[in-house]
Amino acid sequence: MFIANDWQDFAVIDCGGGEKLERWGDYVLRRPDPQAIWARDEGEARWRTPDAHYFRSERGGGQWQFRRTLPQGWPLKWRELTFSVHPTGFKHTGLFPEQAANWAWMMDKIRSAGRPIRVLNAFAYTGGATMACSAEGASVCHVDAAKGMVAWARDNQRLCVLEDRPIRW
C-alpha cells in the first residue's frame, strides 16, 4: 500500500460509520464513505461541528448543509502544486487526495526516464495527475468529457504555474 503524503493542506481527521471527516485547508468537511465500515471516534468533537456536511438522499444524490459560508473555491497544496477545491453537488471537492501516491509514483518515473515522456490522462477530472506529470516535464494530453472539469483543470494549471507547459486539452 502506498501512502498519499506530502499534503500541506489536507488531512483525514477520522473516519468510520460510513463517513469520513477531513480537513481541506481551513475547512472541515464531513462526507459519506461507504468503505469506512468501522466505528468512528465519538470523542472527536469535529464530527458534530464540521463546516460542511454532505447528506446522502435515499432517492439518490444528496446535498450539502453548511455551518458557515465557504468560498467559491480555495487553494489546496500538495508538494509544489496548488489546486482549487470546493464542495460539488455530488459530495466531491474536485480532488481525490489519496491519488497523490500515484502522482508521486508518476513523477518519479518521469524524472528518472532519461527521455521525453508523453502522457495520456483519460477521465482526467480536474487535473491532479495532469499537473503532477506536467510539473516533471511530461507532455500531457488531458481528456475529460465534462467541459466544466476541463475548465477547472485549466484553472489548476494556472494555480500550479504550469501555463507554459505542453498540455493539450
Salt bridges, closest charged atoms under 4 A:
ASP6 OD2 - ARG79 NE 2.80
GLU19 OE1 - ARG30 NH2 2.68
GLU19 OE1 - ARG40 NH1 2.98
GLU19 OE2 - HIS53 NE2 2.94
GLU22 OE2 - LYS20 NZ 3.83
GLU22 OE1 - ARG31 NE 2.80
ASP33 OD2 - LYS20 NZ 3.71
GLU42 OE2 - ARG40 NE 3.26
GLU44 OE2 - ARG46 NE 2.73
ASP51 OD1 - ARG68 NE 2.78
ASP108 OD1 - ARG111 NH1 3.53
GLU136 OE2 - ARG111 NH2 3.16
ASP164 OD1 - ARG165 NE 3.72
